[in-house]
C-alpha cells in the first residue's frame, strides 16, 4: 500500500460522506453521469449505423460482382471454354462466401444497434427518474424553511398538541436519506448490468 492509495481511499470516503449528507448533489452527479452515458451511447449507435451502411454498400457491390461473374460463366460455357467457366465459378463462389460473411457481420451489427438502442432507452428512463428524484429532494429541502417560518408566526403553537409532521423529524430525515441512498444504489446496480 502506498501513501497515494491511502490518500485516494480517504478522499473517496470523504466524498461519499459529503454526497450522502447532500443527496441533491449526489443526484446531480448521477444525472451528469447518466447524461454522459447517454451521449456515449448515441455516438456508439451512430458509429454502428455508419458501419452498417458501409456493409450494406459492400454487400450490394458484391451482389453486382456475383451477377457479372455469373453472366461470364454463362458466356464461357456458351463459347465452349470450360477452363474460363470453371475459373469464373470459383470466383463467383468466393464472392458468395464473402457476401455471406458480410451479411453475417451486418446481422451482428443490427443486434448491437438494437441492444444499444435498448440501453439508450434505459439510460433516458433512469435519467428522468433521477431528475424527478432531484426535483423532489430540492422541493422537500425548500419546504423545510417554510415550515419553520410558520412555526415562528404562531400557526402550530398549541401548548397541548404536538403535530410531528409540522416539526422537522430527524428520524423522518434519516429514513428519507436512507431510502434515497437505497434507490440510488439500486439504480447504479441496474445501470452497471
Number of C-alpha atoms within 10 A of each C-alpha: 5 7 8 9 10 11 11 12 12 12 12 12 12 12 13 13 11 13 16 17 12 13 20 21 16 20 24 15 14 20 20 14 13 21 15 13 17 19 13 13 19 16 12 16 20 13 13 18 17 12 15 21 13 13 18 15 12 16 21 13 13 19 16 12 16 21 13 13 21 18 13 18 23 15 14 18 15 11 11 11 13 13 11 16 21 14 15 21 18 14 17 22 15 13 18 17 12 15 20 14 13 18 17 12 14 21 13 13 18 15 11 16 20 13 13 17 16 12 17 20 14 15 20 16 13 19 21 14 14 24 17 13 19 21 14 13 20 14 11 11 12 11 12 13 12 11 17 14 12 13 14 11 10 9 11 16 13 9 6 5 8 11 9 9 9 14 13 13 10 9 9 12 11 11 11 14 17 13 12 19 17 12 14 18 12 12 16 13 10 11 14 7 5
